[in-house]
Amino acid sequence: MTKLKYTPEIRERAVQLVIESEKDYPSNWAAVSAIAPKIGCTPETLRVWYQKYL
């Protein structure tokens, strides 16, 4: 399986989308799960990026 490489800019923008969208979802995980497919990564990958950003 090949790993997709995401630039730091894409990762940061994805995390910003989660932060901006958190109020629209009942939990952080719900926001992450909704946004991840839009950027083409798994929710777990986006969750890790989010945790590193904090």
N, CA, C and O of each residue as an XYZ file, in Angstrom:
216
protein
N       0.845     -1.170      0.000
C       0.000      0.000      0.000
C       0.896      1.241      0.000
O       1.863      1.317      0.758
N       0.568      2.201     -0.848
C       1.355      3.427     -0.904
C       0.744      4.467      0.020
O      -0.471      4.526      0.206
N       1.600      5.270      0.584
C       1.146      6.350      1.450
C       1.015      7.618      0.625
O       1.896      7.951     -0.168
N      -0.080      8.314      0.817
C      -0.233      9.614      0.189
C       0.475     10.636      1.056
O       0.377     10.598      2.283
N       1.172     11.529      0.431
C       1.842     12.589      1.167
C       1.020     13.864      1.041
O       0.667     14.290     -0.059
N       0.731     14.448      2.158
C       0.002     15.704      2.193
C       0.967     16.796      2.636
O       1.740     16.612      3.576
N       0.915     17.915      1.962
C       1.804     19.017      2.322
C       1.394     19.580      3.680
O       0.248     19.417      4.100
N       2.312     20.234      4.358
C       1.961     20.861      5.637
C       0.814     21.862      5.495
O       0.011     22.024      6.415
N       0.737     22.525      4.357
C      -0.339     23.491      4.130
C      -1.698     22.796      4.080
O      -2.677     23.293      4.636
N      -1.750     21.651      3.416
C      -3.004     20.903      3.330
C      -3.397     20.398      4.709
O      -4.564     20.474      5.091
N      -2.437     19.888      5.451
C      -2.719     19.397      6.804
C      -3.243     20.521      7.691
O      -4.217     20.345      8.422
N      -2.589     21.669      7.618
C      -3.012     22.800      8.443
C      -4.409     23.265      8.057
O      -5.224     23.574      8.926
N      -4.686     23.315      6.779
C      -6.024     23.737      6.328
C      -7.087     22.742      6.772
O      -8.183     23.140      7.169
N      -6.775     21.461      6.708
C      -7.721     20.436      7.149
C      -8.018     20.586      8.634
O      -9.170     20.476      9.052
N      -6.992     20.835      9.425
C      -7.184     21.031     10.866
C      -8.011     22.289     11.115
O      -8.879     22.297     11.988
N      -7.750     23.344     10.361
C      -8.538     24.570     10.500
C     -10.009     24.310     10.185
O     -10.893     24.849     10.851
N     -10.271     23.487      9.174
C     -11.654     23.132      8.849
C     -12.321     22.419     10.014
O     -13.488     22.676     10.311
N     -11.599     21.532     10.673
C     -12.150     20.837     11.840
C     -12.469     21.850     12.934
O     -13.559     21.828     13.505
N     -11.529     22.727     13.225
C     -11.727     23.721     14.283
C     -12.927     24.613     13.972
O     -13.739     24.895     14.853
N     -13.038     25.051     12.731
C     -14.145     25.919     12.327
C     -15.481     25.188     12.333
O     -16.522     25.813     12.535
N     -15.470     23.884     12.117
C     -16.705     23.112     11.988
C     -17.153     22.450     13.278
O     -18.262     21.918     13.340
N     -16.325     22.470     14.305
C     -16.655     21.762     15.544
C     -18.007     22.170     16.116
O     -18.730     21.333     16.657
N     -18.351     23.440     16.002
C     -19.618     23.909     16.574
C     -20.834     23.341     15.846
O     -21.937     23.337     16.392
N     -20.640     22.867     14.625
C     -21.739     22.332     13.826
C     -21.978     20.844     14.056
O     -22.923     20.276     13.509
N     -21.134     20.212     14.857
C     -21.224     18.771     15.097
C     -21.275     18.498     16.592
O     -20.769     19.289     17.388
N     -21.886     17.381     16.978
C     -22.016     17.076     18.410
C     -20.699     16.711     19.090
O     -20.605     16.764     20.317
N     -19.687     16.342     18.316
C     -18.400     15.975     18.908
C     -17.274     16.292     17.929
O     -17.498     16.524     16.741
N     -16.076     16.294     18.459
C     -14.897     16.510     17.620
C     -14.770     15.392     16.602
O     -14.453     15.639     15.439
N     -15.019     14.153     17.038
C     -14.902     13.003     16.142
C     -15.906     13.109     14.991
O     -15.588     12.738     13.861
N     -17.097     13.603     15.263
C     -18.094     13.770     14.205
C     -17.607     14.784     13.167
O     -17.782     14.581     11.966
N     -17.003     15.862     13.630
C     -16.460     16.862     12.706
C     -15.328     16.267     11.879
O     -15.276     16.457     10.664
N     -14.426     15.552     12.533
C     -13.303     14.919     11.840
C     -13.812     13.919     10.809
O     -13.326     13.886      9.679
N     -14.787     13.108     11.197
C     -15.326     12.081     10.295
C     -16.027     12.685      9.086
O     -16.022     12.095      8.006
N     -16.625     13.850      9.259
C     -17.307     14.506      8.144
C     -16.324     15.187      7.190
O     -16.561     15.224      5.982
N     -15.244     15.715      7.713
C     -14.304     16.483      6.899
C     -13.283     15.596      6.195
O     -12.885     15.893      5.069
N     -12.857     14.528      6.829
C     -11.802     13.666      6.270
C     -12.078     13.216      4.833
O     -11.185     13.322      3.992
N     -13.275     12.719      4.517
C     -13.505     12.286      3.126
C     -13.423     13.437      2.114
O     -13.097     13.225      0.946
N     -13.717     14.630      2.566
C     -13.669     15.784      1.665
C     -12.244     16.118      1.234
O     -12.028     16.664      0.153
N     -11.271     15.785      2.089
C      -9.881     16.075      1.731
C      -9.133     14.831      1.273
O      -7.977     14.907      0.857
N      -9.804     13.684      1.354
C      -9.209     12.461      0.823
C      -8.314     11.702      1.770
O      -7.386     11.017      1.337
N      -8.580     11.814      3.062
C      -7.807     11.035      4.033
C      -8.779     10.307      4.954
O      -9.990     10.523      4.895
N      -8.241      9.456      5.794
C      -9.097      8.744      6.742
C      -9.350      9.637      7.956
O      -8.551     10.523      8.257
N     -10.461      9.400      8.649
C     -10.709     10.173      9.870
C      -9.580     10.036     10.894
O      -9.239     11.002     11.576
N      -9.007      8.850     10.999
C      -7.915      8.653     11.960
C      -6.704      9.506     11.601
O      -6.057     10.063     12.489
N      -6.393      9.615     10.328
C      -5.275     10.458      9.896
C      -5.528     11.910     10.274
O      -4.644     12.579     10.808
N      -6.719     12.390      9.999
C      -7.056     13.774     10.333
C      -7.059     13.983     11.844
O      -6.651     15.043     12.319
N      -7.506     13.002     12.594
C      -7.503     13.106     14.056
C      -6.069     13.262     14.568
O      -5.809     14.065     15.465
N      -5.149     12.497     14.000
C      -3.736     12.589     14.399
C      -3.190     13.982     14.076
O      -2.501     14.586     14.899
N      -3.497     14.490     12.885
C      -3.043     15.836     12.534
C      -3.589     16.849     13.530
O      -2.868     17.742     13.976
N      -4.864     16.710     13.876
C      -5.520     17.618     14.817
C      -4.823     17.567     16.174
O      -4.544     18.610     16.767
N      -4.543     16.370     16.666
C      -3.877     16.220     17.963
C      -2.481     16.848     17.943
O      -2.074     17.473     18.923
N      -1.758     16.691     16.860
C      -0.419     17.275     16.752
C      -0.489     18.800     16.698
O       0.402     19.489     17.194
N      -1.551     19.313     16.095
C      -1.719     20.754     15.960
C      -1.955     21.411     17.309
O      -1.504     22.529     17.558
N      -2.673     20.699     18.183
C      -2.977     21.255     19.503
C      -1.727     21.269     20.297
O      -1.734     21.698     21.451
